[in-house]
Amino acid sequence: LARSAADTAERHGLPVVACQAQELLATVARERDPEESEAMLGQALATAERHRLPLQQMYAATRLGGNAWLAEGDTAGLLAAREEALRLGSVNIVHTVDGILVLDAVLRGDHDTARATAAECLPVVRRLRLAPAVRYVLMAQAVLAAHHADRAGMEAALAAFAQWDGAGSQEEPLSHGLARAFCALLEEDREQAREDLGTVLALEADNPSTYHLSGTHGMVLLLDVLAGRADRTRHAEITATAMARMRWNRHFVLLTEAVLLGREGAGAKAARAVEAAQAVAEPYPLARHLGLRLIADAAHQDGWGDPVSWLRQAEHYFHERDIPAVAGACRAGLRRLGAPVRQHRTGSSGIPDPLRAQGITVREFEVFRLLAERLSNKDIADRLFISPRTAEKHIASLITKTGAANRADLCARSAALRDS
C-alpha cells in the first residue's frame, strides 16, 4: 500500500509525499530485509534529487547513514549527512546524529570523545527542548557509565533520561540492554543481566519500533545458551533475522555458534567461529574482551579453543580499565584451569596518594571502593572472587590503616572519595 502510495504521489506531483512513503517502506523493510530497506532509501534519495528537494535528500541520506552504522559500524554516511544538515540549518538532524556518534564512541571505547561530544551537545538540545535528542544523549551517557561498571553514574543518567519521557520511548530498551545489562555483566552478575534483557524483550514486544542494539538479537542468546536455557533451535531463529546480521549483534551470535559447536564436539569449527567473532568485534574492544571472558568456561568444559589465552587477554584488558569484578573473575578462572596468574605490581598507581601513604594495598583499595555501596562481606567477596573471611580481614586492616572509627566511618570515607 505504501509503495503504491509513493508511486501515485510522484505521478500526481506530490514528490515530498512520495519520499516520505519510500522512507516509511525502508523503515518497515529493515526488520526483515536490509537490502530492500537500502533500495527503498535509494529510491527516496533519487526522487528527492529528481525534484530538487534538499531536505528530503538529507532525510534519506541520514537514514542510509544510520543503516550503514547499524550494519557495519560505519559512520561515514552519518558524518556526511550531518554536514549537509549543518548546511541546511537542520538542527534536529545535526543533534540526532551527534547522539548516535556519542553512542558509537562509547561502543568503540573512545570514552574521552564520547564525554566531550555529550557535554557539548546536551546543553544545546536541552535548551532547544529536542526531547528525542536529549533522551538519546542521556541514554548514551548511561551506557558510558555502565561500560565503566559505574552503576551510580549510570542510574543518575537514567534518572535524568526518565524525566524526559524516557518510559515508553524508542530509546528505553537501550537503557536496559546496553546500559543496565552490561553494567551487571561487568559486576559479574549474569542473572541480573538476563533479567535486564528480559525487560528489554518485554518492552520490544509492546513497541513496534525497536532499537536493534539492545541485546535481544545477540547478547541474550549467548547468555541463555551458556546457562542451558536455549539451544540451536533458538540460535537458528535469531540468526534468521536481519537484526542478527548487524555488526554489534553478529559478534555475540558468532560466539553463541562457537559454544554450540563446542558442545557438539566440533572443536575446530568452534575455534574458527571465535576467530570470526573477534574480527567482527574488532571496533568494539570491551565487547570483544567480555565475550572471551563469557565463553572461556564453556570452552574449557567442552575441551576446545584456547580458554587460558582468552582469559589472560580479558584479565589484562579489564585490569587496565579498572573493572575489578571481571578482572578478578578472569584470574579465578585461570586458577581453576591451573594456569599461572600474572601479578600486577604497578596497580598501586591507581590508589590516591593519601591512601597509598597509609600503606593501603591494591586489593585493600578494591575492597575500600566497594564499601561506598555499603556491601556485606559476602557481597564484597562475590564481587572480587575472594572469601568472606578474606574480605573481613581487608576491612579490619583498612580500619587500622586509615584510623577510621568503625566500618560505618570507613564506608562514609569511601563514598566521599567516590563522589569527590
N, C-alpha and C positions, 0 to 999 in steps of 0.2 A: 504493500500500500504506500509506504513512504517512498519507494523507488518510483512508483507511478506518479506520485505527487511531485517529486523532483523533476521528472521529465515534463509533466504537464505545466509546472510553474515556469520552467525556462521557455517552453514554447509560447506561453502567454505573456511573456515579457516580465516575469517576476523572478529574476535571477537570484536575488537575495534569498527568497523562499526556497529556491532550488538548492542553493548552497547549504541552507540550514537543514533541509531534508537529507541531503547527502551526508552531512556531518552526523545526523542522528543515526542514519543507517550504519555509519562507520562505528559509532559507539556500541550499537547493538551487536554488530558483527564481531567485534573484538572478543566477545565472550566465547565465541566458538571457532572463529577463523581469522587470525591476524592478517593473513594475506588479503582476504576480502575487505577487511577494515582499511588496509592500506590503499586498496584500489578505489574504495569509495571516497576516501580523503583526497586521493589524486584527482578524482572527478570533480570534487568540490573546489579544489585548487584551480583546475583547468577552467571551470565555469566562472570562477571569480576573475581569473586572468582575462578570459574572453570578454567579460563585461566591465572590465576595469573597476573592480570592487576591492580596493586595497584592504579594507577592514576584514572582508570575508577571506581574502588571501591570507591575512595574518592569522585569523582563527584556524583555518585549515592547516597552515604551516605549524602552528603551535601544537595542534593535536597530532600531526605527523611526528613532530619532535618528541612529544610525550610517549607515543607508541614506541619510537626507537629507543627511548630511555628505558622503558619497561622491558623491551625485548632483549636488549644487549647492553644496557647501561651507558649508552652513547648519548652525550649531552649536546653534541654539535648542533643538531636541529633546534633544540630548545634555545641555545645561545643565539642562533641566527634569528629565531622568532622574537626573542627578547629585544634584539637590536631594532628589528622592524617595528615592534610595539613602541619602543622609545621614540623612533622617528615619527610615528603617527600619534603619539601622545596618549597611548592606551595604558594608563597607569595600572588598571586592573590586571591586564595580561603581564605587564612587567613584574609585578609583585607576586602573581601566581607562579611565574617561572622562578622567581627568587626563592620561594618556598620549596619548590622541587629541588633547586640547587643546594639549599641548606641540607635537605634530607640526603641527597646524593653525597655530599661531602661527609656527612656522618657515616654513611654506609662504607665509604671508601677509607675511613679512618683519618680524614683530613679535618680534625676537630677544630683546629685554630681557624680555618676558613669558615667552618660551619658557625662557630661562635660569632665571628666578625660579621658575617653576612646577616645572621639573625639579629644581631644588635643594631645593625644599620636599618634593616627592613622593618622590624617590629614596631618601632615608634611611629613610622610613617603610616603603615596600614591601620594601626590603631586610631591615629588621628583622622584618617580618611574613612573610618568605620567600614573597612572592607573585611567583613566578618569571615568569609571563607579563607582569605589570605591570612588573617590573624590566626585562625584555628590551625591552618597548615603549619605556620611557623612555630606556634606554641607546641604543636604535636611533634615537630622535628626537634625542638629543644628538649622535649620529654624523652625522645629516642636517644638524643645525645647523652643525657644524664644516665639513662638506662644502660647504654653501652659502656659506661664507666662504673656500672654497678652502684650508682648513686641513687638509691631509692628515694631519699628525702628530696633531692633535686628533681627527680622525675615526677614525684607526686605534687610538688609545688607547681611545676609546669602544667600538669594535667588539671590541677585545680583552677588555674588561670584559663585553660582550654575550656573547662566546663562553663565558665562564666560567659563565654562567647557562644552559647547554644551548642556546646560540643555533643551533648547527648542527642543521639539520633542523626547526627551529621554524617556525611560521607567519610570524614576523617576518623570517626570514633573507633572503627575496627583496628586501625593502625595503633591507636593509643593502648590497646590491649595486646596486640601482636608484636609489633616492632619495639614497643616500649616495655610494658609490664612483663610479657612472656620472656623477653630477652634478659631483663633485669633478674628475673627468677632463675634463669639458666646460669647467669653469672654469679648467682648466690648458691649454685649447685642444688637448686630445688626444682627438680623436673616435674614433680606432681603439681606444684603451683603453676609452672609454665603451661602444663597441659590444661589446667583449669582456666587459665587466662585465654588460651587458644580456644577452649570450649566456648567461652564468652564471645569470641570473635565469630565462631561458627553460627551461634545463635543470632548475633547481630546481622550477619550477612544473609541469613535465611529470611530475615524480615526486611532487608534493604536490597532492592533490585540493582542498585548502583554500588557494586562492591569495589574495594580497592585491593588489587591482587598481590600486594607485597606483605599482607598482614599475617601470613603464615599458614593459611588454610590449604594452600596448594604446594606445600613443601615441608616446612618445619613440623607441623602437627603430624604429618605422615611419618617422618623419621622417628619422632618421639613415640608414636603409637607402635611402630614396628619394633623398636628397641624394647618397649615394655611388653611385647607379645600381645598387643591389642589390635593389631592389624596385620594382614598377610598380603600375599602377592595379588589377590583379587582387588583389594583396596588400592594397592600400588597401581594396578592397571587402570582402575577408574580415574585416578588422579592424572596419570601420565597421558591419558586420552584427551585431557583438556588443553585448551590454548594457554591457560594461565601457568600450567606446569612447565611450559617452554620458555617462560620469562627468565632471564638470566639469574636473578636472585633466587627464584624458586628452584630452578634447574639444578643448582648446586645441591640442595637438600634432597631432591628427588634422586639424583645420581648416588648420593651417599646411601639412601634407602635401598636402591638397587644393589649396591655393594653388600649391604648387610644381608639381604635376602639371598644373594648368590652365595655368600659365605655359608649360610645355613644349609644351602642345598648342596654343599660340597664342591662348588665351583670356585675354589680359592683364587686361581689365576685371573679369572674373569672379574671377580670381586675386587682384586687389587687394581685392575685396569679401570674399573668404574671409579675407584677413589682417585686415581690419577686424572681421569676426565673431570671429576668434581673439583679437584684442586685447580685445574686450568680454568674452568668456568668461574670459580670464585676468586681468581687472581686479583680483581679490583677491590675485593671486599675482605681485608685481612682478618678482621675479628671473626666474621662468619666462617672463614676458611679454617682458622685455628680452633674455633669452637667445634666445628664439625669433626675435626680429628680427635678432639677430646671425647666427643659423644660416641664415636664408633669404636674407639680403641678396645674397650672391654669386650664388645661383641666379636671383634676380630680375634682377640686372644682366645676367647672361649671356643670359637669355631676353627681356630688354627689356620688363619690366613693373614696376609698383609704384613705390615711392619708396625705393630702397635707400640713397641718401645720407642722407635724413632718418632712416631706421631705424637706420643705423649711428651717426649723431650722438646719437640718443636713447640707444642702448645704451652708447656710449662714455661719455657723461655719467654714466649710472647706475653703471656698473662702476668708473669712476674715483672717484666719490664714495664707493663702498663698498670701495675699496682692493683691487680684484681686478685686478691689473695685466695678467695674460695676456690676458683678454678685452678690457679697455680698449685694450691695445696692438694686438690683432688688429683691433679696430674702426678704430683710427687707420690701420693699414696698409691696411685695406680702403678707407677714404676716399681715401687717397693713390692707390691703384690706379684709383679712379674719377675721379681728377683733381679731387677736392673739397678745399677748404682744411681744415686740421686745427686745431682750437682748441688753443691753448697754455694750460695750467693754471698760472697764475702763483702760485696760493695753495697749491700742493701741498706746499711746504716745511713747512707746519704739522704734517704727519704725521711729520716727522723728529724723533727725540728731540733734546732740547736739546744734549747734549754733541756729537753728531754734526753738528748744524747749526752749532755754534760752530766746528767744524773745517772748515767750508766744504763739507760733503757736499751735492751737488745731489740733486734729486728722482730723476733717473734713476740716479745712483750709489747712492742708498739702495735703489732697487728691485733693483739688482744685489746690493748688500750683503745684503739679506734672503734672496735665493736662495742665497747662499753657505752658509747654515746647513745646506742639504741636500747640500753638497759636490758641486755640479753642475759639469760641464765647461763650458768656454767655449761650446761648441756648444749644450749644453742650455740654458744661460742665454740665449743668443741666440734660440733657438727659443721660449722662454717669453715673451720681451719683444719679439720681432719686430725684432731688430737683427742686425747681422752678428757673427760670432765675433770679428772683429778689433776691433769697437767694444766688445764685452764685455771683451776683454782690456785695452783702454785704460782702461775704467772701473775694472777691478780694480787696475791699476797706480796709478791716481790715488787709489783708496781706501787702498792700502798706504801711499802717501806721506802722505796727509792724516791718517790715523789713527795713523801711527807703528808699524803692525803689522810684525812681524819678517819675515813672508813670507805667502804665500797661506794656508797651514795655520793660521797665527795669526789671519788675518782671518776664516777660516771659523769658528774657535773663538769669536771675539768675536761673530759673527753668531748662532751657536747660543745663546750665553749671553744675548744680547738677546731672542731668541725665547722662551727658556724662563723669562725673568725675570718 
